[in-house]
Amino acid sequence: MAVFWKAMAGGLLLSLSLTLLGWRVEGQGNGRGKKEVSGGATVYLGQDRDIWRPLIHTTVNLSEISSIKSSFQFRTFDPEGAVFYGDTKNGNDWFVLSLKDGIPLMQISREDILVSVAGGPKLNDGQWHTLEVSNQEMFVILEVDGSSGLVVGMQSKQTQEVLSGELRLAVGGILIDKDKMIVPFQPQMDGCVREGNWLNLSMPWEAEAEELWPCYQNVQPGSYFPGTGFAIFNTSVFHLDADDGVKVELWGDFSKMDGTILSIKAPGQDLMFALVANNNTKEVTLIFGEEKISLKETFKRLVITFQTDLLKVLKDEDKSKTTLSINLRCLTTWRGGRLAVGGLLGESEDDVGSQFLTGCLEKVQVQGKDLDLDLAVKHMSISSHSCPA
């Protein structure tokens, strides 16, 4: 292949070290207001920023590139998001590696060719995987844990040119318009990368944040709320069954949670429902209008069903449901309301809420379907797909 692919494939070697929560990436200023970090820095891809912007990026002269093989380690429970990006010709030729449905997706644009290929094993299992990208003549090869995962063949009829100028590399985002993607995807990625060495060079990287967030040493599936924000959904997006009502299911160690787990409210109306945990008393309280139900027993699963004139509560596999007769029009509120996970909804649309949750929700389902917090309006401090183990 052309020098472009030697540069591109060779430019995708990242080495990062695993760190404990609280570890800070050391860096220097570069005179442009950007913090510089080593290419060997641990990178948590879900850090707060514009969701399409890379977390770190660098630029290198093509004349300095000698390696055509790259590798990095990657860990996530998230099924979708941007991993890394590279381009030449100021973005006219580009390469993107992302996940979609947990499977690697490579998208490539070069001169008159646009290619998109997905394949290989699912990577969103929470384990560290070693990914290697290499260029072998007209093929770009992605290996996963030492085995071939994805092979892309490209051959242009145009005269191959010897490229000069610069190669741009980025982690956690892209440097071109998202509309150029052949296959659209959601860029937010709750994941980490580590262990590598870009191009066998020691060039510095620019960070889009003054301080890079750490990665947890061990993670488990779930959504982690650090007590600083919540996620909001319009309830109209969920299917409503007039006869069976609405069923919300939550999994987790409720004895370790503190703050508002769930709240439902329509704009301009009183709070319809709230579920609040108290870590000091180890109680979970359901608030429905003027009614309150206190749950003191330890449990790991809670099923709440809202019907026209009845509220049903089921703990774990207990067959004896707690029921509460109601005369509030909860299904009417549900049709035009908002559901917040991790906080208490405020009085108006502009009220940012309060009593934020601290803790891990292992899973949330509404009407039997998993709730993906990446589809909500949420505070960026929330880890959508992982919790510290």
C-alpha positions as YAML, in Angstrom:
chain: A
units: angstrom
residues:
- id: 1
  name: MET
  ca: [0.00, 0.00, 0.00]
- id: 2
  name: ALA
  ca: [0.95, 3.61, -0.15]
- id: 3
  name: VAL
  ca: [3.04, 5.28, 2.51]
- id: 4
  name: PHE
  ca: [-0.26, 6.53, 3.95]
- id: 5
  name: TRP
  ca: [-1.11, 3.10, 5.32]
- id: 6
  name: LYS
  ca: [2.36, 2.52, 6.65]
- id: 7
  name: ALA
  ca: [2.00, 5.77, 8.49]
- id: 8
  name: MET
  ca: [-1.57, 5.15, 9.52]
- id: 9
  name: ALA
  ca: [-1.17, 1.60, 10.76]
- id: 10
  name: GLY
  ca: [2.22, 2.35, 12.23]
- id: 11
  name: GLY
  ca: [0.84, 5.39, 13.97]
- id: 12
  name: LEU
  ca: [-1.62, 3.45, 16.08]
- id: 13
  name: LEU
  ca: [0.56, 2.08, 18.85]
- id: 14
  name: LEU
  ca: [-0.53, 3.11, 22.33]
- id: 15
  name: SER
  ca: [0.92, 2.00, 25.64]
- id: 16
  name: LEU
  ca: [-0.84, 2.84, 28.86]
- id: 17
  name: SER
  ca: [-0.42, 1.71, 32.46]
- id: 18
  name: LEU
  ca: [-3.22, 0.59, 34.75]
- id: 19
  name: THR
  ca: [-3.82, 2.91, 37.71]
- id: 20
  name: LEU
  ca: [-5.92, 3.09, 40.82]
- id: 21
  name: LEU
  ca: [-8.70, 5.60, 41.25]
- id: 22
  name: GLY
  ca: [-7.18, 8.91, 42.22]
- id: 23
  name: TRP
  ca: [-4.00, 8.56, 40.16]
- id: 24
  name: ARG
  ca: [-3.24, 11.66, 38.14]
- id: 25
  name: VAL
  ca: [-1.60, 11.90, 34.77]
- id: 26
  name: GLU
  ca: [1.44, 14.13, 35.00]
- id: 27
  name: GLY
  ca: [1.95, 16.57, 32.20]
- id: 28
  name: GLN
  ca: [3.60, 19.78, 31.11]
- id: 29
  name: GLY
  ca: [2.27, 22.85, 29.39]
- id: 30
  name: ASN
  ca: [3.08, 23.44, 25.75]
- id: 31
  name: GLY
  ca: [2.64, 27.19, 25.50]
- id: 32
  name: ARG
  ca: [-0.77, 26.85, 23.79]
- id: 33
  name: GLY
  ca: [-2.80, 26.37, 26.94]
- id: 34
  name: LYS
  ca: [-2.91, 22.59, 26.40]
- id: 35
  name: LYS
  ca: [-1.54, 20.07, 28.84]
- id: 36
  name: GLU
  ca: [1.02, 17.69, 27.41]
- id: 37
  name: VAL
  ca: [1.06, 14.05, 28.48]
- id: 38
  name: SER
  ca: [3.12, 11.04, 27.59]
- id: 39
  name: GLY
  ca: [1.85, 8.62, 24.98]
- id: 40
  name: GLY
  ca: [2.10, 6.06, 27.78]
- id: 41
  name: ALA
  ca: [-0.53, 7.78, 29.92]
- id: 42
  name: THR
  ca: [-3.59, 5.88, 31.08]
- id: 43
  name: VAL
  ca: [-6.66, 7.25, 29.28]
- id: 44
  name: TYR
  ca: [-10.25, 6.99, 30.49]
- id: 45
  name: LEU
  ca: [-12.23, 7.59, 27.32]
- id: 46
  name: GLY
  ca: [-15.45, 8.71, 29.02]
- id: 47
  name: GLN
  ca: [-14.04, 11.95, 30.42]
- id: 48
  name: ASP
  ca: [-16.13, 15.14, 30.23]
- id: 49
  name: ARG
  ca: [-15.75, 17.02, 26.92]
- id: 50
  name: ASP
  ca: [-17.52, 17.48, 23.58]
- id: 51
  name: ILE
  ca: [-18.46, 13.86, 22.85]
- id: 52
  name: TRP
  ca: [-16.86, 13.82, 19.38]
- id: 53
  name: ARG
  ca: [-13.63, 15.57, 20.37]
- id: 54
  name: PRO
  ca: [-10.64, 13.34, 21.15]
- id: 55
  name: LEU
  ca: [-9.42, 13.20, 24.71]
- id: 56
  name: ILE
  ca: [-5.77, 13.31, 23.65]
- id: 57
  name: HIS
  ca: [-4.17, 13.91, 20.24]
- id: 58
  name: THR
  ca: [-0.79, 14.47, 18.65]
- id: 59
  name: THR
  ca: [0.84, 15.34, 15.32]
- id: 60
  name: VAL
  ca: [3.98, 13.79, 13.86]
- id: 61
  name: ASN
  ca: [5.94, 14.35, 10.64]
- id: 62
  name: LEU
  ca: [5.55, 11.44, 8.23]
- id: 63
  name: SER
  ca: [9.29, 11.48, 7.58]
- id: 64
  name: GLU
  ca: [9.90, 10.42, 11.18]
- id: 65
  name: ILE
  ca: [7.77, 7.27, 10.97]
- id: 66
  name: SER
  ca: [9.54, 3.93, 10.62]
- id: 67
  name: SER
  ca: [7.23, 1.43, 12.33]
- id: 68
  name: ILE
  ca: [4.25, -0.13, 10.53]
- id: 69
  name: LYS
  ca: [2.91, -2.06, 13.51]
- id: 70
  name: SER
  ca: [0.97, -0.77, 16.49]
- id: 71
  name: SER
  ca: [-0.72, -2.21, 19.57]
- id: 72
  name: PHE
  ca: [-2.60, -1.09, 22.64]
- id: 73
  name: GLN
  ca: [-4.64, -2.59, 25.46]
- id: 74
  name: PHE
  ca: [-8.32, -1.81, 25.77]
- id: 75
  name: ARG
  ca: [-11.02, -2.54, 28.37]
- id: 76
  name: THR
  ca: [-14.74, -1.73, 28.36]
- id: 77
  name: PHE
  ca: [-18.26, -2.96, 29.09]
- id: 78
  name: ASP
  ca: [-19.61, -0.35, 26.67]
- id: 79
  name: PRO
  ca: [-20.91, -1.77, 23.36]
- id: 80
  name: GLU
  ca: [-20.35, 1.40, 21.33]
- id: 81
  name: GLY
  ca: [-17.93, 4.31, 21.07]
- id: 82
  name: ALA
  ca: [-14.85, 5.82, 19.43]
- id: 83
  name: VAL
  ca: [-11.48, 4.29, 20.29]
- id: 84
  name: PHE
  ca: [-8.85, 5.94, 18.09]
- id: 85
  name: TYR
  ca: [-8.38, 7.92, 14.91]
- id: 86
  name: GLY
  ca: [-5.63, 8.89, 12.47]
- id: 87
  name: ASP
  ca: [-5.41, 11.00, 9.31]
- id: 88
  name: THR
  ca: [-3.13, 12.59, 6.73]
- id: 89
  name: LYS
  ca: [-3.67, 15.44, 4.26]
- id: 90
  name: ASN
  ca: [-5.35, 17.41, 7.03]
- id: 91
  name: GLY
  ca: [-8.20, 14.95, 7.26]
- id: 92
  name: ASN
  ca: [-8.75, 14.06, 3.60]
- id: 93
  name: ASP
  ca: [-7.47, 10.53, 4.20]
- id: 94
  name: TRP
  ca: [-8.55, 9.08, 7.53]
- id: 95
  name: PHE
  ca: [-8.94, 5.95, 9.65]
- id: 96
  name: VAL
  ca: [-11.30, 5.29, 12.60]
- id: 97
  name: LEU
  ca: [-11.52, 2.33, 14.95]
- id: 98
  name: SER
  ca: [-14.64, 2.14, 17.09]
- id: 99
  name: LEU
  ca: [-16.94, -0.42, 18.67]
- id: 100
  name: LYS
  ca: [-20.51, -1.05, 17.56]
- id: 101
  name: ASP
  ca: [-22.57, -3.76, 19.28]
- id: 102
  name: GLY
  ca: [-19.33, -4.64, 21.07]
- id: 103
  name: ILE
  ca: [-17.60, -5.61, 17.80]
- id: 104
  name: PRO
  ca: [-14.60, -3.74, 16.28]
- id: 105
  name: LEU
  ca: [-15.57, -1.45, 13.40]
- id: 106
  name: MET
  ca: [-12.89, 0.00, 11.09]
- id: 107
  name: GLN
  ca: [-13.79, 2.83, 8.72]
- id: 108
  name: ILE
  ca: [-11.28, 4.10, 6.18]
- id: 109
  name: SER
  ca: [-11.22, 6.86, 3.60]
- id: 110
  name: ARG
  ca: [-8.35, 7.13, 1.15]
- id: 111
  name: GLU
  ca: [-8.47, 9.05, -2.14]
- id: 112
  name: ASP
  ca: [-11.29, 7.44, -4.15]
- id: 113
  name: ILE
  ca: [-11.99, 4.63, -1.66]
- id: 114
  name: LEU
  ca: [-14.41, 4.45, 1.28]
- id: 115
  name: VAL
  ca: [-14.39, 1.23, 3.29]
- id: 116
  name: SER
  ca: [-16.23, 0.05, 6.38]
- id: 117
  name: VAL
  ca: [-15.63, -3.39, 7.90]
- id: 118
  name: ALA
  ca: [-16.82, -4.86, 11.20]
- id: 119
  name: GLY
  ca: [-15.86, -8.18, 12.69]
- id: 120
  name: GLY
  ca: [-13.87, -10.11, 15.22]
- id: 121
  name: PRO
  ca: [-14.75, -11.01, 18.80]
- id: 122
  name: LYS
  ca: [-16.90, -8.88, 21.07]
- id: 123
  name: LEU
  ca: [-14.65, -6.72, 23.21]
- id: 124
  name: ASN
  ca: [-17.09, -5.27, 25.73]
- id: 125
  name: ASP
  ca: [-16.63, -8.00, 28.33]
- id: 126
  name: GLY
  ca: [-14.72, -5.88, 30.85]
- id: 127
  name: GLN
  ca: [-11.45, -7.74, 30.25]
- id: 128
  name: TRP
  ca: [-8.21, -6.22, 29.01]
- id: 129
  name: HIS
  ca: [-7.61, -7.05, 25.34]
- id: 130
  name: THR
  ca: [-4.48, -6.43, 23.29]
- id: 131
  name: LEU
  ca: [-5.24, -4.98, 19.86]
- id: 132
  name: GLU
  ca: [-2.59, -4.76, 17.16]
- id: 133
  name: VAL
  ca: [-2.90, -2.91, 13.86]
- id: 134
  name: SER
  ca: [-0.42, -3.64, 11.07]
- id: 135
  name: ASN
  ca: [0.02, -2.94, 7.39]
- id: 136
  name: GLN
  ca: [0.93, -5.83, 5.09]
- id: 137
  name: GLU
  ca: [1.12, -4.58, 1.52]
- id: 138
  name: MET
  ca: [-2.47, -3.77, 0.48]
- id: 139
  name: PHE
  ca: [-4.04, -5.04, 3.71]
- id: 140
  name: VAL
  ca: [-4.69, -3.42, 7.07]
- id: 141
  name: ILE
  ca: [-4.96, -6.11, 9.74]
- id: 142
  name: LEU
  ca: [-6.43, -5.87, 13.21]
- id: 143
  name: GLU
  ca: [-5.36, -8.61, 15.59]
- id: 144
  name: VAL
  ca: [-7.10, -9.21, 18.91]
- id: 145
  name: ASP
  ca: [-5.16, -11.02, 21.64]
- id: 146
  name: GLY
  ca: [-2.78, -12.49, 19.08]
- id: 147
  name: SER
  ca: [-5.44, -13.81, 16.70]
- id: 148
  name: SER
  ca: [-6.61, -12.29, 13.44]
- id: 149
  name: GLY
  ca: [-9.75, -10.26, 14.09]
- id: 150
  name: LEU
  ca: [-10.32, -8.09, 11.05]
- id: 151
  name: VAL
  ca: [-8.65, -7.71, 7.64]
- id: 152
  name: VAL
  ca: [-9.28, -4.81, 5.27]
- id: 153
  name: GLY
  ca: [-7.93, -4.94, 1.71]
- id: 154
  name: MET
  ca: [-7.62, -1.71, -0.28]
- id: 155
  name: GLN
  ca: [-6.20, -1.07, -3.74]
- id: 156
  name: SER
  ca: [-6.70, 2.16, -5.63]
- id: 157
  name: LYS
  ca: [-6.46, 2.57, -9.40]
- id: 158
  name: GLN
  ca: [-5.02, 6.01, -8.88]
- id: 159
  name: THR
  ca: [-1.28, 6.53, -9.02]
- id: 160
  name: GLN
  ca: [0.19, 6.05, -5.59]
- id: 161
  name: GLU
  ca: [1.94, 9.12, -4.29]
- id: 162
  name: VAL
  ca: [4.70, 9.44, -1.76]
- id: 163
  name: LEU
  ca: [3.09, 11.27, 1.09]
- id: 164
  name: SER
  ca: [4.76, 14.06, 2.97]
- id: 165
  name: GLY
  ca: [3.59, 16.38, 5.66]
- id: 166
  name: GLU
  ca: [1.97, 15.38, 8.93]
- id: 167
  name: LEU
  ca: [0.01, 12.51, 10.46]
- id: 168
  name: ARG
  ca: [-2.54, 13.35, 13.15]
- id: 169
  name: LEU
  ca: [-3.47, 10.78, 15.78]
- id: 170
  name: ALA
  ca: [-6.25, 10.93, 18.36]
- id: 171
  name: VAL
  ca: [-7.70, 8.75, 21.12]
- id: 172
  name: GLY
  ca: [-11.36, 8.75, 22.12]
- id: 173
  name: GLY
  ca: [-12.72, 10.86, 19.26]
- id: 174
  name: ILE
  ca: [-12.22, 12.10, 15.70]
- id: 175
  name: LEU
  ca: [-10.83, 15.24, 14.04]
- id: 176
  name: ILE
  ca: [-13.21, 15.35, 11.06]
- id: 177
  name: ASP
  ca: [-16.93, 15.97, 10.64]
- id: 178
  name: LYS
  ca: [-18.92, 13.02, 12.00]
- id: 179
  name: ASP
  ca: [-21.09, 13.12, 8.85]
- id: 180
  name: LYS
  ca: [-18.15, 11.65, 6.93]
- id: 181
  name: MET
  ca: [-18.56, 8.36, 8.76]
- id: 182
  name: ILE
  ca: [-19.82, 5.56, 6.53]
- id: 183
  name: VAL
  ca: [-21.47, 3.84, 9.47]
- id: 184
  name: PRO
  ca: [-22.80, 6.23, 12.12]
- id: 185
  name: PHE
  ca: [-22.13, 5.41, 15.77]
- id: 186
  name: GLN
  ca: [-22.43, 7.00, 19.20]
- id: 187
  name: PRO
  ca: [-18.94, 8.29, 20.12]
- id: 188
  name: GLN
  ca: [-19.14, 8.21, 23.94]
- id: 189
  name: MET
  ca: [-17.05, 5.34, 25.30]
- id: 190
  name: ASP
  ca: [-16.93, 4.25, 28.93]
- id: 191
  name: GLY
  ca: [-13.60, 2.46, 28.63]
- id: 192
  name: CYS
  ca: [-9.85, 2.62, 29.16]
- id: 193
  name: VAL
  ca: [-6.73, 2.14, 27.08]
- id: 194
  name: ARG
  ca: [-3.20, 1.37, 28.28]
- id: 195
  name: GLU
  ca: [0.27, 0.00, 27.45]
- id: 196
  name: GLY
  ca: [1.89, 1.05, 24.26]
- id: 197
  name: ASN
  ca: [4.40, 3.07, 22.38]
- id: 198
  name: TRP
  ca: [3.23, 5.18, 19.43]
- id: 199
  name: LEU
  ca: [5.37, 4.71, 16.34]
- id: 200
  name: ASN
  ca: [8.30, 3.90, 18.61]
- id: 201
  name: LEU
  ca: [8.51, 7.66, 19.04]
- id: 202
  name: SER
  ca: [8.36, 9.71, 22.21]
- id: 203
  name: MET
  ca: [6.41, 12.70, 20.93]
- id: 204
  name: PRO
  ca: [4.12, 14.40, 23.47]
- id: 205
  name: TRP
  ca: [0.34, 14.30, 23.29]
- id: 206
  name: GLU
  ca: [-1.99, 17.21, 23.94]
- id: 207
  name: ALA
  ca: [-4.85, 16.62, 26.37]
- id: 208
  name: GLU
  ca: [-8.21, 18.34, 26.03]
- id: 209
  name: ALA
  ca: [-8.46, 18.53, 29.83]
- id: 210
  name: GLU
  ca: [-6.19, 19.94, 32.51]
- id: 211
  name: GLU
  ca: [-6.23, 16.61, 34.28]
- id: 212
  name: LEU
  ca: [-7.05, 13.18, 32.91]
- id: 213
  name: TRP
  ca: [-9.54, 11.14, 34.91]
- id: 214
  name: PRO
  ca: [-8.26, 7.85, 36.31]
- id: 215
  name: CYS
  ca: [-9.33, 4.34, 35.46]
- id: 216
  name: TYR
  ca: [-10.50, 1.99, 38.18]
- id: 217
  name: GLN
  ca: [-8.24, -0.96, 38.87]
- id: 218
  name: ASN
  ca: [-11.17, -3.40, 38.75]
- id: 219
  name: VAL
  ca: [-14.59, -2.84, 37.23]
- id: 220
  name: GLN
  ca: [-17.95, -4.59, 37.06]
- id: 221
  name: PRO
  ca: [-20.95, -4.03, 34.78]
- id: 222
  name: GLY
  ca: [-23.32, -1.29, 35.81]
- id: 223
  name: SER
  ca: [-23.73, 2.47, 35.96]
- id: 224
  name: TYR
  ca: [-21.75, 4.35, 38.59]
- id: 225
  name: PHE
  ca: [-23.04, 7.56, 40.15]
- id: 226
  name: PRO
  ca: [-20.42, 9.52, 42.13]
- id: 227
  name: GLY
  ca: [-22.93, 11.88, 43.76]
- id: 228
  name: THR
  ca: [-22.54, 14.79, 41.33]
- id: 229
  name: GLY
  ca: [-25.30, 14.40, 38.74]
- id: 230
  name: PHE
  ca: [-28.07, 12.32, 37.21]
- id: 231
  name: ALA
  ca: [-29.45, 11.08, 33.89]
- id: 232
  name: ILE
  ca: [-32.81, 12.24, 32.51]
- id: 233
  name: PHE
  ca: [-35.13, 10.55, 30.01]
- id: 234
  name: ASN
  ca: [-38.41, 11.76, 28.57]
- id: 235
  name: THR
  ca: [-40.89, 9.09, 29.63]
- id: 236
  name: SER
  ca: [-42.67, 9.36, 26.28]
- id: 237
  name: VAL
  ca: [-39.86, 7.29, 24.69]
- id: 238
  name: PHE
  ca: [-40.94, 4.21, 26.64]
- id: 239
  name: HIS
  ca: [-43.80, 2.00, 25.53]
- id: 240
  name: LEU
  ca: [-46.86, 2.29, 27.77]
- id: 241
  name: ASP
  ca: [-49.27, -0.61, 28.23]
- id: 242
  name: ALA
  ca: [-52.61, 0.79, 29.41]
- id: 243
  name: ASP
  ca: [-53.64, -2.53, 30.97]
- id: 244
  name: ASP
  ca: [-50.39, -3.75, 32.52]
- id: 245
  name: GLY
  ca: [-48.97, -0.29, 33.27]
- id: 246
  name: VAL
  ca: [-45.26, 0.49, 33.42]
- id: 247
  name: LYS
  ca: [-42.64, -1.81, 35.00]
- id: 248
  name: VAL
  ca: [-39.28, -0.49, 36.23]
- id: 249
  name: GLU
  ca: [-36.66, -2.97, 37.46]
- id: 250
  name: LEU
  ca: [-33.44, -2.12, 39.29]
- id: 251
  name: TRP
  ca: [-30.52, -4.35, 40.30]
- id: 252
  name: GLY
  ca: [-27.73, -3.55, 42.75]
- id: 253
  name: ASP
  ca: [-26.62, -3.61, 46.38]
- id: 254
  name: PHE
  ca: [-29.12, -1.10, 47.72]
- id: 255
  name: SER
  ca: [-27.51, -1.17, 51.19]
- id: 256
  name: LYS
  ca: [-24.44, 0.53, 49.71]
- id: 257
  name: MET
  ca: [-26.33, 3.31, 47.90]
- id: 258
  name: ASP
  ca: [-27.01, 6.80, 49.22]
- id: 259
  name: GLY
  ca: [-29.27, 9.44, 47.68]
- id: 260
  name: THR
  ca: [-32.09, 9.44, 45.14]
- id: 261
  name: ILE
  ca: [-32.03, 6.34, 42.97]
- id: 262
  name: LEU
  ca: [-35.02, 7.20, 40.78]
- id: 263
  name: SER
  ca: [-37.57, 10.01, 40.44]
- id: 264
  name: ILE
  ca: [-40.49, 10.68, 38.08]
- id: 265
  name: LYS
  ca: [-42.13, 14.04, 37.54]
- id: 266
  name: ALA
  ca: [-44.06, 15.96, 34.90]
- id: 267
  name: PRO
  ca: [-43.19, 19.64, 34.30]
- id: 268
  name: GLY
  ca: [-45.42, 21.94, 36.34]
- id: 269
  name: GLN
  ca: [-46.71, 19.11, 38.52]
- id: 270
  name: ASP
  ca: [-45.77, 17.76, 41.92]
- id: 271
  name: LEU
  ca: [-43.24, 14.95, 42.18]
- id: 272
  name: MET
  ca: [-45.01, 11.71, 41.23]
- id: 273
  name: PHE
  ca: [-42.51, 9.17, 42.54]
- id: 274
  name: ALA
  ca: [-39.08, 8.92, 44.16]
- id: 275
  name: LEU
  ca: [-36.92, 6.05, 45.37]
- id: 276
  name: VAL
  ca: [-34.36, 7.15, 47.97]
- id: 277
  name: ALA
  ca: [-31.57, 5.19, 49.71]
- id: 278
  name: ASN
  ca: [-30.06, 6.09, 53.08]
- id: 279
  name: ASN
  ca: [-26.64, 4.56, 53.61]
- id: 280
  name: ASN
  ca: [-26.66, 5.37, 57.33]
- id: 281
  name: THR
  ca: [-29.93, 3.58, 58.16]
- id: 282
  name: LYS
  ca: [-29.65, 1.05, 55.31]
- id: 283
  name: GLU
  ca: [-33.25, 1.90, 54.36]
- id: 284
  name: VAL
  ca: [-34.76, 2.42, 50.93]
- id: 285
  name: THR
  ca: [-37.85, 4.63, 50.88]
- id: 286
  name: LEU
  ca: [-40.47, 4.77, 48.13]
- id: 287
  name: ILE
  ca: [-42.26, 8.12, 47.98]
- id: 288
  name: PHE
  ca: [-45.49, 8.23, 45.99]
- id: 289
  name: GLY
  ca: [-47.50, 11.41, 46.45]
- id: 290
  name: GLU
  ca: [-48.16, 11.66, 50.18]
- id: 291
  name: GLU
  ca: [-47.47, 7.96, 50.73]
- id: 292
  name: LYS
  ca: [-44.15, 6.50, 51.89]
- id: 293
  name: ILE
  ca: [-43.01, 2.88, 52.06]
- id: 294
  name: SER
  ca: [-39.84, 1.98, 53.95]
- id: 295
  name: LEU
  ca: [-37.90, -1.12, 52.87]
- id: 296
  name: LYS
  ca: [-35.40, -2.20, 55.53]
- id: 297
  name: GLU
  ca: [-34.54, -5.73, 54.46]
- id: 298
  name: THR
  ca: [-31.44, -6.34, 52.36]
- id: 299
  name: PHE
  ca: [-32.26, -6.95, 48.72]
- id: 300
  name: LYS
  ca: [-30.52, -6.85, 45.31]
- id: 301
  name: ARG
  ca: [-33.47, -6.47, 42.93]
- id: 302
  name: LEU
  ca: [-36.51, -4.22, 43.03]
- id: 303
  name: VAL
  ca: [-39.45, -4.32, 40.64]
- id: 304
  name: ILE
  ca: [-41.87, -1.37, 40.65]
- id: 305
  name: THR
  ca: [-45.05, -1.52, 38.57]
- id: 306
  name: PHE
  ca: [-47.19, 1.57, 38.03]
- id: 307
  name: GLN
  ca: [-50.81, 0.93, 37.08]
- id: 308
  name: THR
  ca: [-53.82, 3.21, 36.79]
- id: 309
  name: ASP
  ca: [-54.86, 2.82, 40.43]
- id: 310
  name: LEU
  ca: [-52.20, 0.58, 41.93]
- id: 311
  name: LEU
  ca: [-48.49, 0.63, 42.76]
- id: 312
  name: LYS
  ca: [-46.83, -2.79, 43.09]
- id: 313
  name: VAL
  ca: [-43.41, -3.35, 44.65]
- id: 314
  name: LEU
  ca: [-41.50, -6.66, 44.49]
- id: 315
  name: LYS
  ca: [-38.17, -7.28, 46.27]
- id: 316
  name: ASP
  ca: [-35.89, -9.97, 44.89]
- id: 317
  name: GLU
  ca: [-37.99, -13.08, 44.18]
- id: 318
  name: ASP
  ca: [-40.46, -12.46, 47.01]
- id: 319
  name: LYS
  ca: [-43.91, -13.45, 45.80]
- id: 320
  name: SER
  ca: [-45.71, -11.32, 48.39]
- id: 321
  name: LYS
  ca: [-45.81, -7.97, 46.70]
- id: 322
  name: THR
  ca: [-46.18, -4.70, 48.57]
- id: 323
  name: THR
  ca: [-49.16, -2.94, 47.02]
- id: 324
  name: LEU
  ca: [-50.49, 0.57, 47.44]
- id: 325
  name: SER
  ca: [-53.83, 1.78, 46.15]
- id: 326
  name: ILE
  ca: [-53.56, 5.20, 44.55]
- id: 327
  name: ASN
  ca: [-55.86, 7.71, 42.98]
- id: 328
  name: LEU
  ca: [-53.20, 9.76, 41.24]
- id: 329
  name: ARG
  ca: [-53.16, 9.79, 37.47]
- id: 330
  name: CYS
  ca: [-49.69, 8.27, 37.31]
- id: 331
  name: LEU
  ca: [-50.00, 6.90, 33.78]
- id: 332
  name: THR
  ca: [-51.03, 10.35, 32.55]
- id: 333
  name: THR
  ca: [-47.97, 11.81, 34.27]
- id: 334
  name: TRP
  ca: [-45.84, 9.07, 32.73]
- id: 335
  name: ARG
  ca: [-46.93, 9.97, 29.21]
- id: 336
  name: GLY
  ca: [-45.64, 13.54, 29.48]
- id: 337
  name: GLY
  ca: [-43.12, 13.39, 32.26]
- id: 338
  name: ARG
  ca: [-39.43, 12.90, 32.89]
- id: 339
  name: LEU
  ca: [-37.61, 10.00, 34.53]
- id: 340
  name: ALA
  ca: [-34.37, 10.73, 36.36]
- id: 341
  name: VAL
  ca: [-31.90, 8.03, 37.36]
- id: 342
  name: GLY
  ca: [-29.55, 9.14, 40.13]
- id: 343
  name: GLY
  ca: [-31.24, 12.31, 41.35]
- id: 344
  name: LEU
  ca: [-34.39, 14.15, 42.41]
- id: 345
  name: LEU
  ca: [-36.12, 16.16, 39.69]
- id: 346
  name: GLY
  ca: [-36.68, 19.82, 40.49]
- id: 347
  name: GLU
  ca: [-39.65, 22.13, 40.25]
- id: 348
  name: SER
  ca: [-39.16, 23.15, 36.61]
- id: 349
  name: GLU
  ca: [-37.43, 22.15, 33.37]
- id: 350
  name: ASP
  ca: [-34.50, 24.42, 34.26]
- id: 351
  name: ASP
  ca: [-34.11, 23.04, 37.79]
- id: 352
  name: VAL
  ca: [-31.03, 20.82, 37.73]
- id: 353
  name: GLY
  ca: [-32.29, 18.61, 40.55]
- id: 354
  name: SER
  ca: [-30.70, 17.53, 43.82]
- id: 355
  name: GLN
  ca: [-30.00, 14.66, 46.25]
- id: 356
  name: PHE
  ca: [-27.75, 12.89, 43.77]
- id: 357
  name: LEU
  ca: [-27.04, 9.19, 44.09]
- id: 358
  name: THR
  ca: [-23.72, 7.78, 45.22]
- id: 359
  name: GLY
  ca: [-23.40, 4.13, 44.29]
- id: 360
  name: CYS
  ca: [-23.63, 1.50, 41.57]
- id: 361
  name: LEU
  ca: [-26.77, 0.40, 39.76]
- id: 362
  name: GLU
  ca: [-25.87, -2.91, 38.18]
- id: 363
  name: LYS
  ca: [-28.77, -2.75, 35.74]
- id: 364
  name: VAL
  ca: [-31.93, -0.74, 35.11]
- id: 365
  name: GLN
  ca: [-34.78, -1.93, 32.90]
- id: 366
  name: VAL
  ca: [-37.95, -0.15, 31.81]
- id: 367
  name: GLN
  ca: [-40.66, -2.33, 30.28]
- id: 368
  name: GLY
  ca: [-38.21, -5.24, 30.16]
- id: 369
  name: LYS
  ca: [-35.52, -3.40, 28.16]
- id: 370
  name: ASP
  ca: [-32.11, -2.32, 29.43]
- id: 371
  name: LEU
  ca: [-31.76, 1.41, 29.99]
- id: 372
  name: ASP
  ca: [-28.70, 2.82, 28.17]
- id: 373
  name: LEU
  ca: [-27.64, 5.99, 29.98]
- id: 374
  name: ASP
  ca: [-25.69, 7.11, 26.91]
- id: 375
  name: LEU
  ca: [-29.08, 7.87, 25.35]
- id: 376
  name: ALA
  ca: [-30.05, 10.18, 28.22]
- id: 377
  name: VAL
  ca: [-29.18, 13.77, 29.00]
- id: 378
  name: LYS
  ca: [-26.70, 13.04, 31.75]
- id: 379
  name: HIS
  ca: [-23.88, 14.46, 33.81]
- id: 380
  name: MET
  ca: [-20.54, 13.38, 32.40]
- id: 381
  name: SER
  ca: [-19.31, 12.20, 35.80]
- id: 382
  name: ILE
  ca: [-21.60, 9.17, 35.48]
- id: 383
  name: SER
  ca: [-19.96, 6.01, 34.14]
- id: 384
  name: SER
  ca: [-22.69, 4.54, 31.94]
- id: 385
  name: HIS
  ca: [-21.45, 0.98, 31.69]
- id: 386
  name: SER
  ca: [-19.00, 0.29, 34.53]
- id: 387
  name: CYS
  ca: [-18.67, 0.54, 38.29]
- id: 388
  name: PRO
  ca: [-15.60, 0.16, 40.52]
- id: 389
  name: ALA
  ca: [-15.59, -3.44, 41.71]
...
